[in-house]
Amino acid sequence: MTVHVKRFPIFIALAWLALPRLAAAQHSPKLTVTSSAFTEGSAIPVGYSCKSPKVESPPLAWKGVPGDAKTLVLIVKDPDAPHGTFIHWVVYNLPATLTGLDANVPLTEKLANGGLQGANSLGQIGYKGPCPPPGSPHHYHFELTALDTALDLKPGATAAQVEEAAKGHVKASGDLVGTFAP
């Protein structure tokens, strides 16, 4: 007697193996990030860009931080930059109890709320406003991440150092995307 075993096509097997990860991704908490200066997908006002005589960071607000989160990380990225992603702002170890940041965060390593600022792509501490070259609008991602720990990093850390230290500690994340054209 011959027994015939039906084989699953490879794509069905792979999809079946991916189901637990997909289900986990669908249930992971999402932070909502907003600004009173601009809405999702809209233009960032000139006052928050290099076109302003006094560049300042925009006001930000968020909700949905899990109760067991300890700190927050904010990284602002421009993935449309001509030479790869440009980092405009790095802030970490913000208390998880914060619900936002006021406009014009000081360009200091340590913030009054306990947060630390890292180095942007120019090697400077603090917010660097949008300043794209002529051409198409760039997209600026204000990425907020809730962590279950404080990061053991000194002020001035790079985005890559912050992201590496945060691995395995993410409780929730979300972002706000604004645009800017020269």
Disulfide bonds with the S-S distance in Angstrom:
Cys50-Cys131 2.11
